[in-house]
């Protein structure tokens, strides 16, 4: 797979928080957090109310577990200030490579569902085989290699590095058939190429790209401009 491997068809950031359930390490951390909270809450309930029925204990434990998970979840979410900082890194790169400033942040918004988490890693589905998708722009390792990237995958978690390679790839895109295409002239062209390695006029544009991805990026661009993040 070529450019279609840059971004998976679906973002794995959990409910827009940047918790990547496709990354075994992050998923395991979330499960361990909930399990620990349930165990601790159960112990506290039994100590304070020895006569409490098992059903009631589970109810209390569940509530406290959700509270503990929520606190952990919040720590994984970037503040609006941090999101704006990451968005502007991509805006600078977008301008550097000759595109409107809001294009790259809009794509990143949709890739991360608004979390702008630079530590996002996807090792599931079609992205797993070519080495995963890395960083806020969800650049696949295979596509990065084809574009000339020779570093370690973890280097793509640096938003500056990630944004730079996003620019290099979109400035000289290779479609899903291995053909070099000209740089996109509209945001719709950029989003279509980024998601599926196709051009809006191609016959093989995936339905999910044209109906969901492009629409999401377009709406995200409005949000980016409204917030002044570009």
Phi and psi in degrees as GROMACS dihedral restraints (atoms count N, CA, C in turn):
[ dihedral_restraints ]
;  ai    aj    ak    al  type     phi  dphi    fc
    3     4     5     6     1  -109.2    20    10
    4     5     6     7     1  -115.1    20    10
    6     7     8     9     1   -66.9    20    10
    7     8     9    10     1   -19.8    20    10
    9    10    11    12     1   -65.0    20    10
   10    11    12    13     1   -15.7    20    10
   12    13    14    15     1   -88.3    20    10
   13    14    15    16     1    -2.5    20    10
   15    16    17    18     1   -60.7    20    10
   16    17    18    19     1   -48.5    20    10
   18    19    20    21     1  -130.0    20    10
   19    20    21    22     1   132.2    20    10
   21    22    23    24     1   -66.2    20    10
   22    23    24    25     1   160.4    20    10
   24    25    26    27     1   -66.2    20    10
   25    26    27    28     1   -25.2    20    10
   27    28    29    30     1  -130.2    20    10
   28    29    30    31     1   142.0    20    10
   30    31    32    33     1   -81.1    20    10
   31    32    33    34     1   138.9    20    10
   33    34    35    36     1  -100.6    20    10
   34    35    36    37     1     7.4    20    10
   36    37    38    39     1   -68.7    20    10
   37    38    39    40     1   121.5    20    10
   39    40    41    42     1   -67.0    20    10
   40    41    42    43     1   108.5    20    10
   42    43    44    45     1    51.4    20    10
   43    44    45    46     1    35.0    20    10
   45    46    47    48     1    75.9    20    10
   46    47    48    49     1    15.0    20    10
   48    49    50    51     1   -98.3    20    10
   49    50    51    52     1   -11.7    20    10
   51    52    53    54     1    88.7    20    10
   52    53    54    55     1     0.2    20    10
   54    55    56    57     1   -78.3    20    10
   55    56    57    58     1   111.8    20    10
   57    58    59    60     1   -92.0    20    10
   58    59    60    61     1    98.2    20    10
   60    61    62    63     1   -71.1    20    10
   61    62    63    64     1   -11.9    20    10
   63    64    65    66     1   -79.0    20    10
   64    65    66    67     1   -14.4    20    10
   66    67    68    69     1   -92.0    20    10
   67    68    69    70     1   113.4    20    10
   69    70    71    72     1   -52.3    20    10
   70    71    72    73     1   -34.8    20    10
   72    73    74    75     1   -67.5    20    10
   73    74    75    76     1   -45.5    20    10
   75    76    77    78     1   -70.2    20    10
   76    77    78    79     1   -38.6    20    10
   78    79    80    81     1   -64.0    20    10
   79    80    81    82     1   -42.8    20    10
   81    82    83    84     1   -63.8    20    10
   82    83    84    85     1   -37.7    20    10
   84    85    86    87     1   -63.6    20    10
   85    86    87    88     1   -40.8    20    10
   87    88    89    90     1   -65.8    20    10
   88    89    90    91     1   -43.6    20    10
   90    91    92    93     1   -63.8    20    10
   91    92    93    94     1   -42.8    20    10
   93    94    95    96     1   -63.6    20    10
   94    95    96    97     1   -36.4    20    10
   96    97    98    99     1   -62.7    20    10
   97    98    99   100     1   -46.5    20    10
   99   100   101   102     1   -65.5    20    10
  100   101   102   103     1   -45.1    20    10
  102   103   104   105     1   -60.7    20    10
  103   104   105   106     1   -42.8    20    10
  105   106   107   108     1   -64.6    20    10
  106   107   108   109     1   -40.5    20    10
  108   109   110   111     1   -65.1    20    10
  109   110   111   112     1   -41.2    20    10
  111   112   113   114     1   -63.8    20    10
  112   113   114   115     1   -45.1    20    10
  114   115   116   117     1   -61.8    20    10
  115   116   117   118     1   -45.3    20    10
  117   118   119   120     1   -66.5    20    10
  118   119   120   121     1   -42.4    20    10
  120   121   122   123     1   -64.8    20    10
  121   122   123   124     1   -39.7    20    10
  123   124   125   126     1   -62.4    20    10
  124   125   126   127     1   -43.5    20    10
  126   127   128   129     1   -62.4    20    10
  127   128   129   130     1   -42.5    20    10
  129   130   131   132     1   -64.4    20    10
  130   131   132   133     1   -43.5    20    10
  132   133   134   135     1   -62.9    20    10
  133   134   135   136     1   -42.4    20    10
  135   136   137   138     1   -67.0    20    10
  136   137   138   139     1   -35.7    20    10
  138   139   140   141     1   -69.2    20    10
  139   140   141   142     1   -41.5    20    10
  141   142   143   144     1   -81.7    20    10
  142   143   144   145     1   -31.4    20    10
  144   145   146   147     1  -133.2    20    10
  145   146   147   148     1    80.0    20    10
  147   148   149   150     1   -58.0    20    10
  148   149   150   151     1   -27.5    20    10
  150   151   152   153     1   -88.6    20    10
  151   152   153   154     1     1.4    20    10
  153   154   155   156     1   -66.6    20    10
  154   155   156   157     1   137.4    20    10
  156   157   158   159     1   -70.9    20    10
  157   158   159   160     1   148.7    20    10
  159   160   161   162     1   -53.0    20    10
  160   161   162   163     1   -38.1    20    10
  162   163   164   165     1   -63.5    20    10
  163   164   165   166     1   -40.1    20    10
  165   166   167   168     1   -69.2    20    10
  166   167   168   169     1   -38.6    20    10
  168   169   170   171     1   -60.7    20    10
  169   170   171   172     1   -44.4    20    10
  171   172   173   174     1   -62.7    20    10
  172   173   174   175     1   -36.1    20    10
  174   175   176   177     1   -63.8    20    10
  175   176   177   178     1   -46.2    20    10
  177   178   179   180     1   -64.7    20    10
  178   179   180   181     1   -45.0    20    10
  180   181   182   183     1   -60.6    20    10
  181   182   183   184     1   -41.3    20    10
  183   184   185   186     1   -63.4    20    10
  184   185   186   187     1   -42.5    20    10
  186   187   188   189     1   -63.3    20    10
  187   188   189   190     1   -45.4    20    10
  189   190   191   192     1   -68.2    20    10
  190   191   192   193     1   -34.4    20    10
  192   193   194   195     1   -63.5    20    10
  193   194   195   196     1   -43.3    20    10
  195   196   197   198     1   -63.0    20    10
  196   197   198   199     1   -38.3    20    10
  198   199   200   201     1   -63.5    20    10
  199   200   201   202     1   -44.2    20    10
  201   202   203   204     1   -64.4    20    10
  202   203   204   205     1   -41.2    20    10
  204   205   206   207     1   -65.7    20    10
  205   206   207   208     1   -38.6    20    10
  207   208   209   210     1   -62.0    20    10
  208   209   210   211     1   -39.0    20    10
  210   211   212   213     1   -66.4    20    10
  211   212   213   214     1   -41.8    20    10
  213   214   215   216     1   -65.2    20    10
  214   215   216   217     1   -41.6    20    10
  216   217   218   219     1   -58.2    20    10
  217   218   219   220     1   -45.1    20    10
  219   220   221   222     1   -61.6    20    10
  220   221   222   223     1   -37.1    20    10
  222   223   224   225     1   -66.4    20    10
  223   224   225   226     1   -25.2    20    10
  225   226   227   228     1   -82.6    20    10
  226   227   228   229     1    -9.3    20    10
  228   229   230   231     1   -96.8    20    10
  229   230   231   232     1   132.7    20    10
  231   232   233   234     1   -73.5    20    10
  232   233   234   235     1   146.7    20    10
  234   235   236   237     1   -71.9    20    10
  235   236   237   238     1   164.0    20    10
  237   238   239   240     1   -60.5    20    10
  238   239   240   241     1   -34.1    20    10
  240   241   242   243     1   -64.2    20    10
  241   242   243   244     1   -43.4    20    10
  243   244   245   246     1   -68.6    20    10
  244   245   246   247     1   -39.6    20    10
  246   247   248   249     1   -60.9    20    10
  247   248   249   250     1   -43.5    20    10
  249   250   251   252     1   -62.5    20    10
  250   251   252   253     1   -38.3    20    10
  252   253   254   255     1   -64.0    20    10
  253   254   255   256     1   -44.0    20    10
  255   256   257   258     1   -66.9    20    10
  256   257   258   259     1   -43.4    20    10
  258   259   260   261     1   -58.5    20    10
  259   260   261   262     1   -39.7    20    10
  261   262   263   264     1   -72.1    20    10
  262   263   264   265     1   -26.3    20    10
  264   265   266   267     1   -63.0    20    10
  265   266   267   268     1   -43.3    20    10
  267   268   269   270     1   -72.6    20    10
  268   269   270   271     1   -31.8    20    10
  270   271   272   273     1   -64.9    20    10
  271   272   273   274     1   -41.3    20    10
  273   274   275   276     1   -63.1    20    10
  274   275   276   277     1   -42.2    20    10
  276   277   278   279     1   -66.8    20    10
  277   278   279   280     1   -39.2    20    10
  279   280   281   282     1   -59.5    20    10
  280   281   282   283     1   -44.4    20    10
  282   283   284   285     1   -67.9    20    10
  283   284   285   286     1   -40.8    20    10
  285   286   287   288     1   -57.7    20    10
  286   287   288   289     1   -36.8    20    10
  288   289   290   291     1   -94.2    20    10
  289   290   291   292     1    13.4    20    10
  291   292   293   294     1    89.2    20    10
  292   293   294   295     1    15.0    20    10
  294   295   296   297     1  -109.1    20    10
  295   296   297   298     1   159.4    20    10
  297   298   299   300     1   -57.6    20    10
  298   299   300   301     1   146.0    20    10
  300   301   302   303     1   -60.5    20    10
  301   302   303   304     1   -30.4    20    10
  303   304   305   306     1   -82.7    20    10
  304   305   306   307     1    -8.6    20    10
  306   307   308   309     1   -63.4    20    10
  307   308   309   310     1   -55.4    20    10
  309   310   311   312     1   -63.9    20    10
  310   311   312   313     1   -45.5    20    10
  312   313   314   315     1   -60.1    20    10
  313   314   315   316     1   -33.8    20    10
  315   316   317   318     1   -66.1    20    10
  316   317   318   319     1   -42.6    20    10
  318   319   320   321     1   -65.6    20    10
  319   320   321   322     1   -42.9    20    10
  321   322   323   324     1   -63.9    20    10
  322   323   324   325     1   -38.7    20    10
  324   325   326   327     1   -55.1    20    10
  325   326   327   328     1   -48.3    20    10
  327   328   329   330     1   -71.9    20    10
  328   329   330   331     1   -37.3    20    10
  330   331   332   333     1   -61.5    20    10
  331   332   333   334     1   -35.0    20    10
  333   334   335   336     1  -105.9    20    10
  334   335   336   337     1     5.8    20    10
  336   337   338   339     1    52.3    20    10
  337   338   339   340     1    40.5    20    10
  339   340   341   342     1    86.9    20    10
  340   341   342   343     1     0.1    20    10
  342   343   344   345     1   -81.6    20    10
  343   344   345   346     1   -28.4    20    10
  345   346   347   348     1    55.6    20    10
  346   347   348   349     1    30.1    20    10
  348   349   350   351     1   -74.7    20    10
  349   350   351   352     1   112.4    20    10
  351   352   353   354     1   -71.5    20    10
  352   353   354   355     1   -11.6    20    10
  354   355   356   357     1   -94.1    20    10
  355   356   357   358     1    11.6    20    10
  357   358   359   360     1   -65.7    20    10
  358   359   360   361     1   130.6    20    10
  360   361   362   363     1  -134.2    20    10
  361   362   363   364     1   132.7    20    10
  363   364   365   366     1  -119.3    20    10
  364   365   366   367     1   115.5    20    10
  366   367   368   369     1  -117.6    20    10
  367   368   369   370     1    28.4    20    10
  369   370   371   372     1  -120.0    20    10
  370   371   372   373     1   165.6    20    10
  372   373   374   375     1    58.8    20    10
  373   374   375   376     1  -142.3    20    10
  375   376   377   378     1   -67.7    20    10
  376   377   378   379     1   -16.2    20    10
  378   379   380   381     1   -82.4    20    10
  379   380   381   382     1   -17.8    20    10
  381   382   383   384     1   -68.9    20    10
  382   383   384   385     1   -46.2    20    10
  384   385   386   387     1   -59.9    20    10
  385   386   387   388     1   -44.5    20    10
  387   388   389   390     1   -81.8    20    10
  388   389   390   391     1    14.1    20    10
  390   391   392   393     1   104.1    20    10
  391   392   393   394     1     7.0    20    10
  393   394   395   396     1    89.2    20    10
  394   395   396   397     1   167.8    20    10
  396   397   398   399     1  -113.2    20    10
  397   398   399   400     1   136.7    20    10
  399   400   401   402     1  -125.5    20    10
  400   401   402   403     1   142.2    20    10
  402   403   404   405     1    79.5    20    10
  403   404   405   406     1   178.9    20    10
  405   406   407   408     1   -62.7    20    10
  406   407   408   409     1   -30.4    20    10
  408   409   410   411     1   -86.6    20    10
  409   410   411   412     1    -3.0    20    10
  411   412   413   414     1    52.4    20    10
  412   413   414   415     1    54.8    20    10
  414   415   416   417     1   -79.3    20    10
  415   416   417   418     1   126.8    20    10
  417   418   419   420     1   -74.4    20    10
  418   419   420   421     1   144.2    20    10
  420   421   422   423     1   -61.7    20    10
  421   422   423   424     1   -38.7    20    10
  423   424   425   426     1   -62.1    20    10
  424   425   426   427     1   -46.0    20    10
  426   427   428   429     1   -66.1    20    10
  427   428   429   430     1   -37.7    20    10
  429   430   431   432     1   -62.2    20    10
  430   431   432   433     1   -42.3    20    10
  432   433   434   435     1   -61.8    20    10
  433   434   435   436     1   -43.2    20    10
  435   436   437   438     1   -64.2    20    10
  436   437   438   439     1   -26.9    20    10
  438   439   440   441     1   -86.6    20    10
  439   440   441   442     1    -6.0    20    10
  441   442   443   444     1   114.8    20    10
  442   443   444   445     1     1.7    20    10
  444   445   446   447     1   -71.4    20    10
  445   446   447   448     1   128.2    20    10
  447   448   449   450     1  -120.2    20    10
  448   449   450   451     1     2.0    20    10
  450   451   452   453     1   -82.2    20    10
  451   452   453   454     1  -173.5    20    10
  453   454   455   456     1   -77.7    20    10
  454   455   456   457     1   148.5    20    10
  456   457   458   459     1   -54.3    20    10
  457   458   459   460     1   -37.5    20    10
  459   460   461   462     1   -60.8    20    10
  460   461   462   463     1   -22.9    20    10
  462   463   464   465     1   -65.1    20    10
  463   464   465   466     1   -24.9    20    10
  465   466   467   468     1   -75.0    20    10
  466   467   468   469     1    -5.1    20    10
  468   469   470   471     1   -82.8    20    10
  469   470   471   472     1   -10.9    20    10
  471   472   473   474     1   -77.7    20    10
  472   473   474   475     1   118.0    20    10
  474   475   476   477     1   -59.2    20    10
  475   476   477   478     1   -30.5    20    10
  477   478   479   480     1   -68.1    20    10
  478   479   480   481     1   -45.5    20    10
  480   481   482   483     1   -64.9    20    10
  481   482   483   484     1   -44.8    20    10
  483   484   485   486     1   -60.6    20    10
  484   485   486   487     1   -45.0    20    10
  486   487   488   489     1   -65.7    20    10
  487   488   489   490     1   -37.5    20    10
  489   490   491   492     1   -63.7    20    10
  490   491   492   493     1   -43.3    20    10
  492   493   494   495     1   -73.5    20    10
  493   494   495   496     1   -28.7    20    10
  495   496   497   498     1   -60.8    20    10
  496   497   498   499     1   -43.0    20    10
  498   499   500   501     1   -64.8    20    10
  499   500   501   502     1   -44.1    20    10
  501   502   503   504     1   -61.2    20    10
  502   503   504   505     1   -40.9    20    10
  504   505   506   507     1   -69.5    20    10
  505   506   507   508     1   -44.5    20    10
  507   508   509   510     1   -75.0    20    10
  508   509   510   511     1   -25.0    20    10
  510   511   512   513     1   -72.0    20    10
  511   512   513   514     1   -25.7    20    10
  513   514   515   516     1  -140.0    20    10
  514   515   516   517     1    66.6    20    10
  516   517   518   519     1   -71.3    20    10
  517   518   519   520     1   147.7    20    10
  519   520   521   522     1  -114.4    20    10
  520   521   522   523     1   125.1    20    10
  522   523   524   525     1   -79.1    20    10
  523   524   525   526     1   179.7    20    10
  525   526   527   528     1   -66.1    20    10
  526   527   528   529     1   -12.9    20    10
  528   529   530   531     1  -101.2    20    10
  529   530   531   532     1     3.4    20    10
  531   532   533   534     1    89.7    20    10
  532   533   534   535     1     5.9    20    10
  534   535   536   537     1   -91.4    20    10
  535   536   537   538     1   142.2    20    10
  537   538   539   540     1   -77.1    20    10
  538   539   540   541     1   130.6    20    10
  540   541   542   543     1  -116.3    20    10
  541   542   543   544     1   155.9    20    10
  543   544   545   546     1   -68.9    20    10
  544   545   546   547     1   158.5    20    10
  546   547   548   549     1   -59.0    20    10
  547   548   549   550     1   140.0    20    10
  549   550   551   552     1   -60.5    20    10
  550   551   552   553     1   143.9    20    10
  552   553   554   555     1  -103.7    20    10
  553   554   555   556     1   -13.0    20    10
  555   556   557   558     1  -134.8    20    10
  556   557   558   559     1   163.0    20    10
  558   559   560   561     1   -63.5    20    10
  559   560   561   562     1   -35.6    20    10
  561   562   563   564     1   -63.0    20    10
  562   563   564   565     1   -42.4    20    10
  564   565   566   567     1   -63.7    20    10
  565   566   567   568     1   -43.0    20    10
  567   568   569   570     1   -63.3    20    10
  568   569   570   571     1   -44.9    20    10
  570   571   572   573     1   -66.4    20    10
  571   572   573   574     1   -40.1    20    10
  573   574   575   576     1   -65.1    20    10
  574   575   576   577     1   -44.9    20    10
  576   577   578   579     1   -65.9    20    10
  577   578   579   580     1   -40.3    20    10
  579   580   581   582     1   -66.2    20    10
  580   581   582   583     1   -38.8    20    10
  582   583   584   585     1   -81.4    20    10
  583   584   585   586     1   -38.2    20    10
  585   586   587   588     1  -131.7    20    10
  586   587   588   589     1    -1.2    20    10
  588   589   590   591     1    69.0    20    10
  589   590   591   592     1    29.6    20    10
  591   592   593   594     1  -129.4    20    10
  592   593   594   595     1   168.7    20    10
  594   595   596   597     1  -106.7    20    10
  595   596   597   598     1   146.5    20    10
  597   598   599   600     1   -50.9    20    10
  598   599   600   601     1   -27.1    20    10
  600   601   602   603     1   -87.3    20    10
  601   602   603   604     1    -6.0    20    10
  603   604   605   606     1   -71.2    20    10
  604   605   606   607     1   152.0    20    10
  606   607   608   609     1   -77.9    20    10
  607   608   609   610     1   -19.2    20    10
  609   610   611   612     1  -104.2    20    10
  610   611   612   613     1    25.8    20    10
  612   613   614   615     1   -68.4    20    10
  613   614   615   616     1   123.1    20    10
  615   616   617   618     1   -60.5    20    10
  616   617   618   619     1   144.9    20    10
  618   619   620   621     1   -59.1    20    10
  619   620   621   622     1   -40.0    20    10
  621   622   623   624     1   -65.5    20    10
  622   623   624   625     1   -28.7    20    10
  624   625   626   627     1   -69.2    20    10
  625   626   627   628     1   -49.5    20    10
  627   628   629   630     1   -75.5    20    10
  628   629   630   631     1   -32.2    20    10
  630   631   632   633     1   -92.4    20    10
  631   632   633   634     1   -30.6    20    10
  633   634   635   636     1  -114.9    20    10
  634   635   636   637     1   -53.8    20    10
  636   637   638   639     1   -64.4    20    10
  637   638   639   640     1   -51.6    20    10
  639   640   641   642     1   -61.7    20    10
  640   641   642   643     1   -41.7    20    10
  642   643   644   645     1   -62.9    20    10
  643   644   645   646     1   -41.9    20    10
  645   646   647   648     1   -63.6    20    10
  646   647   648   649     1   -42.7    20    10
  648   649   650   651     1   -66.1    20    10
  649   650   651   652     1   -39.5    20    10
  651   652   653   654     1   -62.5    20    10
  652   653   654   655     1   -45.4    20    10
  654   655   656   657     1   -66.0    20    10
  655   656   657   658     1   -37.1    20    10
  657   658   659   660     1   -63.3    20    10
  658   659   660   661     1   -35.9    20    10
  660   661   662   663     1   -63.4    20    10
  661   662   663   664     1   -34.9    20    10
  663   664   665   666     1   -65.8    20    10
  664   665   666   667     1   -42.5    20    10
  666   667   668   669     1   -63.8    20    10
  667   668   669   670     1   -41.9    20    10
  669   670   671   672     1   -61.6    20    10
  670   671   672   673     1   -44.9    20    10
  672   673   674   675     1   -68.2    20    10
  673   674   675   676     1   -39.8    20    10
  675   676   677   678     1   -61.9    20    10
  676   677   678   679     1   -37.4    20    10
  678   679   680   681     1   -84.2    20    10
  679   680   681   682     1    -9.7    20    10
  681   682   683   684     1    72.7    20    10
  682   683   684   685     1    28.1    20    10
  684   685   686   687     1   -86.4    20    10
  685   686   687   688     1     1.6    20    10
